[in-house]
Amino acid sequence: MLTPTSSATSSRNNECSVDGCDSRAKARGWCDRHWSRWRRHGDPLAGARSRQPTDGVCSSCATAPIYALRLCMACYTADRRHGDPSIRKRIRAKGTADERFVALVDRRGPDDCWPWQGKLHHGYGRLVVDYKPVPAHRLAYERVYGPAPDGLVIDHTCHNDSTGCPGGDACVHRACCNPAHLRATSIGDNVKAGLSRAR
């Protein structure tokens, strides 16, 4: 962290106290940019946008040049559409809701996650039933255990047991449809489990 002495000295010189920044100091010895970062994140060095190397290759396919977020254009588009840069074409299923559900779930071992292969929304699988989008993991729970009691939500126990999951939209457990990994819980308990994992 920056020391008050370096801030005061830099303020007298009218330069930002952050090393390598030649901008004029405005407040607390920082320039507008670093002061805004301190206000937003509590640290003048936090929240900086990382610049993408122009001569690098895609981190997913390792062949094409980088377009954005260390991915080539094809992998970036696939990641935005399907939540996975390796998926080039989303699986489309026809038939009843149950037939489409079975076709879009990648069933693996009984203890493994069963990832959803269809459309994702914030990392969660979705299936349109009677013209309404329904979370795929809720359908999986209801197929085995019946409807969830009123006021309860479906929690992924595979996420709670994982130690290296980043959480948020990047959480791979959100797409899991294995009924053995699902439980009905209160909204408060679900939020507490997510917060404890994030910490």
C-alpha positions, 0 to 999 in steps of 0.5 A: 500500500502507498505510504502517506509520505510518498503521497505527500511528496508526490502531491508537492511535485504535482505528480500521481504517487503511483509508480509509473504514472506521470499524470497530475495529482488531484486528490490524496496524491493520486490522479483522477484515474487512480483516485476513482479506482480507490473510491470504487475498489478501495485500492488505487491499483485495483480494477485496471483493465488488462490489455490483451497482447496483440501477438498472442494466440487463443487460450482455448484452441491455441491456433487463431490470433486473439480477438478478445479476453484471450480468445479468438473470434470463434472461441469468444463467440462460442463462449458468449453463446454457450458458456464454453469456448469449445462448443461450436454448435449448440445441440438442438433437440425436438420432441416433448419436454422430457425427450428434449431434456434427456437429449440435452443432458450429458449423463456420465457416472452416477457421482459425476456432474451431468452438464447441460448441453443446450442453451445457458443463461448465466451458466444455468441450463434452460429449457422452454416448456409451454412457451416458458423458460424453465431452469434445467436443474429444477426439471431434473430435481422434479423428475426424480423427487417431485415438485420442490416445496413452496418457497424453496429453491434448488441448490447444487451440492456439487458446487458447495463441495468444490474447493476450486470453483470460482463461482458466478457465471463461470461456475461449471456446477450451475449447468449440472443436472444430476439429481444426486447433486441437487437439493431443495433448500431455503433461499437464505441457506442457498445464498449463505452457501454461495457466500461461504464458498466465495470467501 
